[in-house]
Amino acid sequence: MDMLVNVYKSVANRKRVKMLILLIKEREMKLRDIYKNLKIPQATASRNLKILEKNHFVSSWYERGEVFYSIIESDDFPYNKAILDSIRRRKKEKGS
């Protein structure tokens, strides 16, 4: 049950939801592009992305000194998949 609470807590934050929307749209992004796009400090972006990564919404990797992030699309995390699908549906409904 703790895992489920943590999953929902991780998306109960406007900045993290905006990050997920951005990553859904762009597929993968550099950390620098995420925080610049959202107009937030790098430390804020990093902290929130770590929470999303810990709860299996995003994965990160390093390439040439840059940190990249992308959405995890896996049946291993059905609650996450359902939440991501809800975000996609909401985005379509709003026409964004």
C-alpha positions as CSV (number, residue, x, y, z in Angstrom):
1,M,0.0,0.0,0.0
2,D,2.9,2.4,0.7
3,M,4.0,2.1,-2.9
4,L,0.5,3.2,-4.1
5,V,0.5,6.2,-1.8
6,N,4.0,7.2,-3.0
7,V,2.9,7.0,-6.6
8,Y,-0.1,9.2,-6.1
9,K,1.9,11.7,-3.9
10,S,4.5,12.0,-6.7
11,V,1.9,13.4,-9.1
12,A,0.0,15.5,-6.5
13,N,2.3,18.4,-7.4
14,R,1.7,20.8,-10.2
15,K,5.3,21.1,-11.3
16,R,5.7,17.3,-11.5
17,V,2.6,17.0,-13.6
18,K,3.8,19.7,-15.9
19,M,7.1,17.8,-16.2
20,L,5.2,14.7,-17.2
21,I,3.1,16.6,-19.7
22,L,6.3,18.0,-21.3
23,L,8.0,14.6,-21.4
24,I,5.0,13.0,-22.9
25,K,5.0,15.6,-25.6
26,E,8.7,15.6,-26.3
27,R,9.5,11.9,-25.6
28,E,12.9,12.8,-24.1
29,M,14.6,16.0,-22.9
30,K,17.7,17.3,-21.4
31,L,17.4,18.5,-17.8
32,R,18.5,22.0,-19.0
33,D,15.6,22.1,-21.5
34,I,13.1,21.0,-18.9
35,Y,13.9,23.6,-16.4
36,K,14.2,26.4,-19.0
37,N,10.9,25.4,-20.6
38,L,9.1,25.4,-17.2
39,K,10.9,28.5,-16.0
40,I,12.0,27.0,-12.7
41,P,15.4,26.7,-11.1
42,Q,17.6,23.7,-12.0
43,A,17.6,22.5,-8.4
44,T,13.8,22.5,-8.3
45,A,13.6,20.6,-11.6
46,S,16.2,18.0,-10.4
47,R,14.5,17.4,-7.1
48,N,11.1,16.9,-8.7
49,L,12.5,14.7,-11.5
50,K,14.2,12.5,-8.8
51,I,10.9,12.0,-7.1
52,L,9.3,11.0,-10.5
53,E,12.3,8.7,-11.2
54,K,12.1,7.1,-7.7
55,N,8.4,6.3,-8.4
56,H,9.1,4.9,-11.9
57,F,7.5,7.6,-14.0
58,V,10.7,8.7,-15.7
59,S,14.2,7.3,-16.3
60,S,17.4,9.3,-16.7
61,W,20.7,8.7,-18.3
62,Y,23.9,10.7,-18.9
63,E,25.3,11.4,-22.3
64,R,28.3,13.7,-23.0
65,G,27.9,15.5,-19.7
66,E,24.1,16.1,-20.1
67,V,21.3,14.4,-18.1
68,F,18.4,13.2,-20.2
69,Y,14.9,12.2,-19.0
70,S,12.1,10.2,-20.6
71,I,8.8,8.7,-19.6
72,I,8.9,5.1,-18.6
73,E,6.3,3.1,-20.6
74,S,6.1,-0.3,-18.9
75,D,3.4,-2.8,-17.9
76,D,5.5,-3.4,-14.8
77,F,4.0,-0.3,-13.3
78,P,0.3,-0.4,-14.0
79,Y,-0.7,2.5,-11.7
80,N,1.9,4.7,-13.4
81,K,0.7,3.7,-16.8
82,A,-2.9,4.5,-15.8
83,I,-1.9,7.9,-14.5
84,L,0.1,8.7,-17.6
85,D,-2.9,7.6,-19.8
86,S,-5.1,9.9,-17.7
87,I,-2.7,12.8,-18.3
88,R,-2.8,12.1,-22.1
89,R,-6.6,12.0,-22.1
90,R,-6.9,15.2,-20.2
91,K,-4.4,16.8,-22.6
92,K,-6.5,15.7,-25.6
93,E,-9.7,16.9,-24.0
94,K,-8.1,20.4,-23.5
95,G,-6.8,20.4,-27.0
96,S,-3.2,21.1,-25.9
